[in-house]
Amino acid sequence: MDNFDFFKTTMPKTRPADFYLGCLNGSVFIDFNKTGNDQIVLVRISFDGYGCCNLKKEVELLNEEDSGLFIKEMNKESLNQEAITVLVKKSIEMNKKHIWIDALEKYGLIEKNKKAPNIV
């Protein structure tokens, strides 16, 4: 399991969201909102060296079960790193088409695309 060392944080009012996570020694910040039906949606992610990527409205939400687990983790004093890593990476994977792929790969938040073997 990758060690992103996720931590809860805050952001200025100009960057509104319901939940804020930082990781990789403050090199990446990820913001999530809770929808009216208590599902979690990724709204923005910022990377050192790349800037802030605001996601489009057609993003995928975590399912109800994963959203409940995410909210439960965020309400804890100390995050379970394994659990929060799985949930964050799942949300990113579902929405990777809206995020700078080179930044995601650089920071290890998705697997680099493996090239298909040459077929002769």
Number of C-alpha atoms within 10 A of each C-alpha: 7 10 11 18 17 23 18 16 14 15 13 7 7 6 10 15 18 13 21 20 21 20 17 14 11 15 12 23 23 23 22 19 18 17 12 7 8 14 18 25 24 24 21 21 22 20 18 12 9 11 11 16 15 14 17 13 9 8 17 16 18 22 13 13 9 17 21 15 16 21 15 11 17 18 11 9 8 11 18 13 16 14 12 20 19 15 17 19 15 16 22 23 16 15 19 18 11 16 19 15 15 12 18 19 13 12 16 15 20 17 12 12 8 6 6 6 6 5 4 3
